[in-house]
């Protein structure tokens, strides 16, 4: 490492010279397939595999995307999941209740719950009614996220 005295600024600065391959590495399709196959094993992260192969993690994510699209062949006995399975959303409608009897009228009636959603963000649960202003909701969610950091 060279140290250069820069008289104009009155101090020292360091210059680091990096050496290594002068060209970009070229990965064959079979090497890319092996790397992607490693990331598909249970308990293995893309970051770990990328570090092991000295590749940027974003490059490996791109290769995984190519494999999912069918543009990259993987070794035999390697399967890619089609995608995440999502839980279907079920909307609940307020049930029609029969007219209250005299005995039921004496008890305080529960108000019918308005349709709403619950958002869990940064350890907080925000219940949102159907008629909530979207700008207000966005502001509240930003405040919750900011309070968690």
QUIWOMO-V514649 format. One record per residue. N is the residue number from 1. RES is the residue in one letter. PHI is phi in whole degrees, 0 to 359 (* if undefined). Layout:
n=N res=RES phi=PHI
n=N res=RES phi=PHI
This chain:
n=1 res=X phi=*
n=2 res=X phi=264
n=3 res=X phi=248
n=4 res=X phi=243
n=5 res=X phi=272
n=6 res=X phi=260
n=7 res=X phi=296
n=8 res=X phi=295
n=9 res=X phi=259
n=10 res=X phi=75
n=11 res=X phi=216
n=12 res=X phi=253
n=13 res=X phi=219
n=14 res=X phi=252
n=15 res=X phi=238
n=16 res=X phi=253
n=17 res=X phi=258
n=18 res=X phi=265
n=19 res=X phi=242
n=20 res=X phi=158
n=21 res=X phi=299
n=22 res=X phi=272
n=23 res=X phi=238
n=24 res=X phi=285
n=25 res=X phi=285
n=26 res=X phi=247
n=27 res=X phi=256
n=28 res=X phi=286
n=29 res=X phi=298
n=30 res=X phi=291
n=31 res=X phi=295
n=32 res=X phi=300
n=33 res=X phi=298
n=34 res=X phi=296
n=35 res=X phi=295
n=36 res=X phi=296
n=37 res=X phi=299
n=38 res=X phi=297
n=39 res=X phi=287
n=40 res=X phi=271
n=41 res=X phi=285
n=42 res=X phi=295
n=43 res=X phi=81
n=44 res=X phi=253
n=45 res=X phi=257
n=46 res=X phi=298
n=47 res=X phi=298
n=48 res=X phi=299
n=49 res=X phi=294
n=50 res=X phi=298
n=51 res=X phi=296
n=52 res=X phi=297
n=53 res=X phi=267
n=54 res=X phi=58
n=55 res=X phi=233
n=56 res=X phi=293
n=57 res=X phi=299
n=58 res=X phi=297
n=59 res=X phi=295
n=60 res=X phi=294
n=61 res=X phi=299
n=62 res=X phi=295
n=63 res=X phi=294
n=64 res=X phi=297
n=65 res=X phi=298
n=66 res=X phi=297
n=67 res=X phi=295
n=68 res=X phi=297
n=69 res=X phi=281
n=70 res=X phi=89
n=71 res=X phi=268
n=72 res=X phi=222
n=73 res=X phi=274
n=74 res=X phi=255
n=75 res=X phi=301
n=76 res=X phi=302
n=77 res=X phi=66
n=78 res=X phi=241
n=79 res=X phi=240
n=80 res=X phi=255
n=81 res=X phi=295
n=82 res=X phi=295
n=83 res=X phi=157
n=84 res=X phi=290
n=85 res=X phi=268
n=86 res=X phi=258
n=87 res=X phi=280
n=88 res=X phi=292
n=89 res=X phi=274
n=90 res=X phi=242
n=91 res=X phi=273
n=92 res=X phi=262
n=93 res=X phi=259
n=94 res=X phi=296
n=95 res=X phi=285
n=96 res=X phi=279
n=97 res=X phi=258
n=98 res=X phi=291
n=99 res=X phi=302
n=100 res=X phi=291
n=101 res=X phi=277
n=102 res=X phi=296
n=103 res=X phi=295
n=104 res=X phi=287
n=105 res=X phi=293
n=106 res=X phi=289
n=107 res=X phi=273
n=108 res=X phi=294
n=109 res=X phi=276
n=110 res=X phi=282
n=111 res=X phi=289
n=112 res=X phi=295
n=113 res=X phi=289
n=114 res=X phi=286
n=115 res=X phi=301
n=116 res=X phi=208
n=117 res=X phi=235
n=118 res=X phi=247
n=119 res=X phi=243
n=120 res=X phi=259
n=121 res=X phi=217
n=122 res=X phi=54
n=123 res=X phi=81
n=124 res=X phi=249
n=125 res=X phi=249
n=126 res=X phi=248
n=127 res=X phi=264
n=128 res=X phi=242
n=129 res=X phi=283
n=130 res=X phi=297
n=131 res=X phi=264
n=132 res=X phi=287
n=133 res=X phi=293
n=134 res=X phi=294
n=135 res=X phi=294
n=136 res=X phi=295
n=137 res=X phi=298
n=138 res=X phi=299
n=139 res=X phi=295
n=140 res=X phi=294
n=141 res=X phi=295
n=142 res=X phi=296
n=143 res=X phi=294
n=144 res=X phi=296
n=145 res=X phi=297
n=146 res=X phi=293
n=147 res=X phi=287
n=148 res=X phi=278
n=149 res=X phi=267
